[in-house]
Amino acid sequence: DESAGVCASEQQPKPLGAGGPDQKKKSTLEEEQIVRVVKRRVGLYVDKAAHPEFAKVLLLTGANDAYLSFYRNWQCHASRLGLDWAVIANDDEVYGKLEPDRAMPVLGQKNSGMVGWGSAKLDSIGRNKIGMVLRIMELTGFDVIFSDADNVFHRDPFAPGV
């Protein structure tokens, strides 16, 4: 199969957080924060005992300061449905405004400000999302469901029959 050869020959991207010794120490501290948040928030619902089938599933979203209002709207709907989640903070400003037991620092490039469709910043945010989901799964062994903060849950998306 030709496509397999093309994919296999592509250069693999540098892992998130890869760098010198100082970067490695920083990543280790950030990864410890990520594991703490994930362990607190895993289970999809606030009432963990009522939904044991989701005990090893994390609901994850992301935000930066420019889009904080989108996240707050998402938060309102998720809370109303009894969901529990963690948030990737894409910049330092939003990290300081989010709940400390819910927020985790992005391991990739920090992105602040508004971003337009097709921009390099938006591409970076997309890579961050995928990289963070992968890193969380590697660090914890949990499954991850990612929902952009501009999604809104009208009903419980995890309810039986939905």
Secondary structure as UniProt FT lines:
FT   HELIX           2..9
FT   TURN            16..17
FT   HELIX           21..41
FT   TURN            42..43
FT   HELIX           48..50
FT   HELIX           52..54
FT   TURN            55..56
FT   STRAND          57..63
FT   HELIX           65..67
FT   HELIX           68..80
FT   TURN            81..82
FT   STRAND          86..89
FT   HELIX           92..97
FT   TURN            100..102
FT   STRAND          103..105
FT   TURN            117..118
FT   HELIX           120..140
FT   STRAND          143..146
FT   TURN            149..150
FT   TURN            157..158
FT   TURN            160..161
//
